[in-house]
Amino acid sequence: MTQPLRDLTPIEARVLGVLVEKQHTVPDTYPLSLNAITAGCNQKTARSPVMSVTEGEVQSAVDGLKRLSLVMDASSSRVTRYEHNMNRVLGVPSQSVALLTVLLLRGPQTVAELRLNAVRLHGFADNSSVEGFLDELVARTPALVVKLPCAPGERENRWMHLMCGEVNVEQLAATFARAPSAAPAGELDALRAEQQRLSDEVTQLRALVERMAADLGISIDRPSSQN
């Protein structure tokens, strides 16, 4: 990175994180359209805080990131699509980009949480490997992450990105001390809804298979229910 970047806005940080995440998790649809970026920003799962942004707000964030060269227009597409340029602009390896992405999307995380949540972006061998890349991000000028003080009742420190500027580390640590393991209500509701949707799909598919088997004169065993 030839010169320090300005602080990102929360929406810019979310957009950047979404672009990196989707590059790895849905490569067939990457680079992303504005609509896809907006949907990724407004996800109820794997996001903290949960946002509700419009396409206009996302477009403004994309334009701001383009001026920083963190996002670029993708070529050869009838619909305008966008891709990130995070590795090159920040001058960090893919492992560091993976950790920053998790922090951008999910907020402060412990080393163990980072390793788990980054698995689809990069498979870290162990927690020590995660810590090594975090230490490199701290050693940069300016630093890109900060280690929060261990709050009372917690055994592990959390880490926070600094892409949106300096943070009040004491205040953040206190926030997690008050609710160290609470999951956002919206995330729980979304998980329940997804579970129900998948259950309904399985039921429909099972019925379809049974009808096809009956038409073909094939006997199939239904799975026994377990309490």
C-alpha positions as CSV (number, residue, x, y, z in Angstrom):
1,M,0.0,0.0,0.0
2,T,1.7,3.2,-1.2
3,Q,-0.3,5.5,1.0
4,P,-2.7,5.2,3.9
5,L,-6.3,4.7,3.0
6,R,-9.0,6.9,4.4
7,D,-11.3,5.2,7.0
8,L,-14.0,3.2,5.3
9,T,-17.7,3.8,6.1
10,P,-19.6,0.9,7.7
11,I,-21.4,0.2,4.4
12,E,-18.1,0.3,2.4
13,A,-16.6,-2.2,4.8
14,R,-19.6,-4.5,4.4
15,V,-19.5,-4.2,0.6
16,L,-15.7,-5.0,0.6
17,G,-16.2,-8.0,2.9
18,V,-19.1,-9.3,0.8
19,L,-17.1,-9.2,-2.4
20,V,-14.2,-11.2,-0.9
21,E,-16.5,-13.7,0.7
22,K,-18.6,-14.4,-2.4
23,Q,-15.5,-14.7,-4.5
24,H,-14.8,-17.9,-2.5
25,T,-18.2,-19.2,-1.6
26,V,-20.1,-18.6,-4.9
27,P,-17.3,-18.3,-7.5
28,D,-19.7,-19.1,-10.4
29,T,-21.5,-15.8,-9.8
30,Y,-18.4,-13.7,-9.1
31,P,-17.8,-10.8,-9.9
32,L,-21.0,-9.6,-8.4
33,S,-23.8,-7.5,-9.7
34,L,-25.1,-4.6,-7.6
35,N,-28.2,-6.6,-6.7
36,A,-26.1,-9.5,-5.5
37,I,-23.8,-7.2,-3.4
38,T,-26.9,-5.7,-1.8
39,A,-28.3,-9.1,-0.9
40,G,-25.0,-10.1,0.6
41,C,-24.9,-6.9,2.7
42,N,-28.4,-7.6,4.0
43,Q,-27.8,-11.2,5.0
44,K,-29.2,-12.1,8.4
45,T,-26.7,-14.9,9.0
46,A,-22.9,-14.5,9.3
47,R,-23.3,-10.8,9.7
48,S,-22.7,-8.5,12.7
49,P,-24.2,-6.0,12.8
50,V,-27.2,-7.0,10.6
51,M,-27.8,-4.3,8.1
52,S,-30.7,-3.2,5.9
53,V,-29.2,-1.1,3.0
54,T,-30.6,-0.1,-0.3
55,E,-29.1,-0.5,-3.7
56,G,-28.5,3.2,-3.9
57,E,-26.5,3.1,-0.6
58,V,-24.5,0.1,-1.9
59,Q,-23.8,1.9,-5.2
60,S,-22.5,4.9,-3.3
61,A,-20.3,2.6,-1.3
62,V,-19.1,0.8,-4.4
63,D,-18.2,4.2,-6.0
64,G,-16.3,5.2,-2.9
65,L,-14.3,1.9,-2.9
66,K,-13.6,2.4,-6.6
67,R,-12.0,5.7,-5.9
68,L,-9.7,3.9,-3.4
69,S,-9.0,1.2,-6.0
70,L,-10.4,-1.4,-3.6
71,V,-13.1,-2.3,-6.0
72,M,-13.0,-2.4,-9.8
73,D,-15.6,-2.8,-12.6
74,A,-15.4,-6.3,-14.1
75,S,-15.2,-6.5,-17.9
76,S,-17.0,-8.6,-20.4
77,S,-20.5,-8.5,-18.9
78,R,-23.8,-7.1,-20.1
79,V,-24.7,-6.3,-16.4
80,T,-22.2,-4.2,-14.5
81,R,-20.4,-6.4,-12.1
82,Y,-17.8,-5.6,-9.5
83,E,-14.7,-7.3,-8.1
84,H,-12.4,-6.5,-5.2
85,N,-8.7,-5.5,-5.3
86,M,-8.1,-5.9,-1.6
87,N,-4.9,-8.0,-1.8
88,R,-3.1,-5.6,-4.1
89,V,-4.1,-2.3,-2.5
90,L,-3.4,-3.4,1.0
91,G,-0.4,-5.4,0.0
92,V,-1.3,-8.4,2.2
93,P,-1.4,-12.1,1.5
94,S,-4.6,-14.0,0.9
95,Q,-4.5,-15.4,4.5
96,S,-4.6,-11.9,5.9
97,V,-7.4,-10.9,3.5
98,A,-9.4,-13.9,4.8
99,L,-9.1,-12.8,8.4
100,L,-9.9,-9.2,7.6
101,T,-13.0,-10.3,5.7
102,V,-14.3,-12.2,8.6
103,L,-13.7,-9.2,10.9
104,L,-15.4,-6.9,8.4
105,L,-18.5,-9.1,8.2
106,R,-18.8,-10.5,11.7
107,G,-17.3,-8.0,14.0
108,P,-14.8,-8.8,16.8
109,Q,-13.7,-12.4,16.9
110,T,-11.4,-14.6,19.0
111,V,-8.6,-16.5,17.3
112,A,-10.6,-19.7,17.4
113,E,-13.6,-18.0,15.9
114,L,-11.6,-16.5,13.2
115,R,-10.1,-19.8,12.2
116,L,-13.5,-21.5,12.1
117,N,-15.3,-18.7,10.3
118,A,-12.5,-18.2,7.7
119,V,-12.4,-21.9,6.7
120,R,-14.2,-21.3,3.4
121,L,-11.8,-18.5,2.6
122,H,-8.6,-20.1,3.8
123,G,-7.9,-23.2,5.8
124,F,-5.5,-22.3,8.6
125,A,-3.5,-25.2,10.1
126,D,-3.9,-24.1,13.7
127,N,-4.7,-21.1,15.9
128,S,-1.0,-20.2,16.0
129,S,-1.1,-19.7,12.3
130,V,-4.0,-17.3,12.7
131,E,-2.2,-15.4,15.4
132,G,0.9,-15.1,13.2
133,F,-1.0,-13.3,10.4
134,L,-2.9,-11.1,12.9
135,D,0.4,-10.0,14.4
136,E,1.6,-9.0,11.0
137,L,-1.5,-6.9,10.5
138,V,-0.9,-5.2,13.8
139,A,2.7,-4.5,12.9
140,R,1.8,-2.5,9.8
141,T,1.7,1.3,9.7
142,P,-1.0,2.0,10.2
143,A,-2.2,-1.2,11.9
144,L,-5.1,-3.0,10.2
145,V,-6.3,-4.9,13.3
146,V,-6.2,-4.4,17.1
147,K,-6.3,-6.9,19.9
148,L,-9.0,-6.1,22.4
149,P,-8.3,-6.5,26.1
150,C,-9.6,-9.7,27.6
151,A,-12.9,-8.8,29.3
152,P,-13.8,-10.2,32.8
153,G,-15.2,-13.7,32.5
154,E,-13.5,-14.3,29.1
155,R,-10.5,-16.5,28.6
156,E,-9.6,-15.4,25.1
157,N,-9.0,-11.9,23.6
158,R,-11.0,-10.7,20.6
159,W,-9.6,-9.0,17.6
160,M,-11.1,-6.1,15.6
161,H,-10.3,-4.6,12.2
162,L,-9.3,-0.9,11.9
163,M,-10.5,-0.4,8.4
164,C,-13.1,2.0,9.6
165,G,-10.7,3.9,11.9
166,E,-9.6,3.6,15.5
167,V,-12.0,1.9,18.0
168,N,-12.5,2.3,21.7
169,V,-11.0,-1.0,22.7
170,E,-12.1,-0.8,26.4
171,Q,-15.7,-0.1,25.4
172,L,-15.8,-2.9,22.9
173,A,-14.3,-5.4,25.4
174,A,-17.0,-4.3,27.9
175,T,-19.7,-4.9,25.4
176,F,-18.7,-8.5,24.9
177,A,-18.3,-9.0,28.7
178,R,-22.0,-8.1,29.1
179,A,-23.1,-10.6,26.5
180,P,-20.2,-12.9,25.7
181,S,-22.2,-15.6,24.0
182,A,-25.5,-14.0,22.9
183,A,-26.4,-14.5,19.3
184,P,-28.4,-11.8,17.5
185,A,-32.1,-12.5,17.5
186,G,-32.3,-11.9,13.8
187,E,-29.6,-14.5,13.1
188,L,-31.4,-17.1,15.2
189,D,-34.7,-16.4,13.4
190,A,-33.0,-16.7,10.0
191,L,-31.4,-20.0,11.0
192,R,-34.8,-21.3,12.1
193,A,-36.4,-20.2,8.9
194,E,-33.6,-21.8,6.8
195,Q,-34.0,-25.0,8.8
196,Q,-37.7,-25.1,8.1
197,R,-37.2,-24.3,4.4
198,L,-34.7,-27.2,4.1
199,S,-37.0,-29.5,6.0
200,D,-39.9,-28.7,3.6
201,E,-37.7,-29.3,0.6
202,V,-36.7,-32.7,1.9
203,T,-40.3,-33.6,2.5
204,Q,-41.2,-32.6,-1.1
205,L,-38.3,-34.4,-2.6
206,R,-39.1,-37.6,-0.6
207,A,-42.7,-37.5,-1.8
208,L,-41.5,-37.0,-5.4
209,V,-39.1,-40.0,-5.1
210,E,-41.9,-42.1,-3.7
211,R,-44.3,-41.3,-6.5
212,M,-41.6,-42.0,-9.1
213,A,-40.8,-45.3,-7.4
214,A,-44.5,-46.3,-7.3
215,D,-44.8,-45.6,-11.0
216,L,-41.8,-47.8,-11.7
217,G,-43.0,-50.5,-9.4
218,I,-40.0,-50.1,-7.1
219,S,-40.3,-50.6,-3.4
220,I,-38.4,-48.2,-1.2
221,D,-38.0,-48.2,2.6
222,R,-39.0,-45.0,4.4
223,P,-36.5,-43.9,7.0
224,S,-37.8,-44.7,10.5
225,S,-38.4,-41.7,12.7
226,Q,-36.3,-41.3,15.8
227,N,-37.1,-39.4,18.9
